[in-house]
Amino acid sequence: MSSSTIDVFEAGEHEQVVFAHDPISGLRAIVAIHSTALGPALGGTRFYPYASTDDALQDVLNLSRGMTYKAALAGLDLGGGKAVILGDPATIKTEALLRAYGRLVQSLGGRYRTACDVGTYSEDMDHIARECDYVTGRSVAHGGAGDSSVLTAFGVFQGMRAAAEATWGEPTLAGRTVGVAGVGKVGHHLVRHLVEDGAEVVVTDVDRSAVDRVLAEHLGVRSVADTDALVAMTLDVYAPCALGGALTDAVVETLSAVVVCGAANNQLAHPGVEKQLEERGILYAPDYCVNAGGLIQVADELEGFSFDRARQRAAGIFETTRSVFAAARQDGVPPAVAADRLAEQRMRDVGRLRGIWLNR
Ligand SMILES: NC(=O)c1ccc[n+]([C@@H]2O[C@H](COP(=O)([O-])OP(=O)(O)OC[C@H]3O[C@@H](n4cnc5c(N)ncnc54)[C@H](O)[C@@H]3O)[C@@H](O)[C@H]2O)c1
């Protein structure tokens, strides 16, 4: 493993960062536990060919912090963590590597619970679970919740309804033009909710087959060549559902949409973009607030999965988004700041109760 130039003690507020190496299976992994103030840290395992150990470390530190805020705002009894496995999953992912990783997660004694993320799937969680008790997002065949994108999309739609209500007075997208950038696992489910609600939907994706699938399913949906074209057209709502960093200075300047609400994590390209959005009169529904449906789904599995219970909880994203907008109005801050404050307040108020000793 190459040495890191990031000082983990300076880089964030993380409780614990664990590096693991199993040379025979090729496992090189980092687990970052950002906070356990509200419960065990939950977050997926990203399996990705990072250019360097530093890149992997930076990613896991950022992502684990985001999970803390997502779980806190969603009202879950969970903290925030994340793991990365370095390497190309297409070439190095084996049963032995996944089981070596399972033993690493087991060694943390439940302080960190893992799930799927980019490059890992429910079947991988099944292998990890052969060595480890702290795994969720398992396959349906093993009693798991399966694909989390179903409730992620449902939750984003609920957040978008709350944004529509705050903007136009009614919690519906009927008659509005919504641009969806990225119609992968989450984006294509989101399109279905929007079409059913009576929205005009325009999509784009770098993968032509993903666009074709959506156009074949929904006759009224249109597509444009790329995200630049989507952002430049007349829209009511822009829904980034591809990668992070979608809201750059240039995009915010160009957008005609008055609502931004999508599934992608870390949409703000840099701190300060939330203010620019506000100055342009664009209502931004904070990413981790509206995309918590998948986390809610895998968290439910820890209690024995009930899709109906998880769906009902994900429906609560409507109220949560509403309360974020209300707090933003009351405090005179952008919704992204209000969401952070609400999450931090819950961590303080509920986390403090751990200080009351109980014999359990
Ligand atoms: N899957 C979940 O449950 C979940 C939960 C929370 C957040 N998210 C986030 O939502 C986003 C989408 O997740 P997903 O599971 O649907 O992933 P996915 O890989 O299935 O879909 C992403 C889609 O975006 C497309 N894409 C990539 N770059 C693009 C670009 N520059 N322009 C247009 N399209 C582009 C890809 O071709 C793909 O079809 C990600 O940012 C993810 O982190 C997903």
The ligand as a Gaussian input file, in Angstrom:
#p B3LYP/6-31G(d) Opt

LIG

0 1
 N      -28.857000       3.410000      -5.521000
 C      -29.207000       3.998000      -4.370000
 O      -29.977000       3.443000      -3.578000
 C      -28.687000       5.380000      -4.056000
 C      -28.940000       5.891000      -2.763000
 C      -28.519000       7.198000      -2.459000
 C      -27.833000       7.927000      -3.426000
 N      -27.598000       7.380000      -4.663000
 C      -26.873000       8.196000      -5.642000
 O      -27.720000       8.416000      -6.768000
 C      -26.927000       8.472000      -7.957000
 C      -27.419000       7.439000      -8.958000
 O      -27.296000       6.157000      -8.367000
 P      -27.712000       4.830000      -9.157000
 O      -27.747000       3.749000      -8.139000
 O      -28.907000       5.100000      -9.993000
 O      -26.435000       4.647000     -10.080000
 P      -26.375000       4.047000     -11.552000
 O      -24.929000       3.823000     -11.837000
 O      -27.321000       2.898000     -11.713000
 O      -26.946000       5.225000     -12.477000
 C      -26.229000       6.375000     -12.766000
 C      -26.519000       6.724000     -14.230000
 O      -25.886000       7.963000     -14.538000
 C      -25.322000       7.865000     -15.827000
 N      -24.280000       8.878000     -15.957000
 C      -22.992000       8.845000     -15.524000
 N      -22.365000       9.991000     -15.854000
 C      -23.276000      10.769000     -16.470000
 C      -23.218000      12.058000     -17.045000
 N      -22.096000      12.804000     -17.002000
 N      -24.338000      12.554000     -17.622000
 C      -25.469000      11.828000     -17.678000
 N      -25.578000      10.576000     -17.149000
 C      -24.491000      10.052000     -16.568000
 C      -24.835000       6.443000     -15.924000
 O      -24.689000       6.024000     -17.275000
 C      -25.956000       5.681000     -15.202000
 O      -26.973000       5.259000     -16.105000
 C      -25.474000       8.277000      -7.513000
 O      -24.884000       9.534000      -7.290000
 C      -25.625000       7.555000      -6.184000
 O      -24.521000       7.793000      -5.319000
 C      -28.015000       6.136000      -4.993000

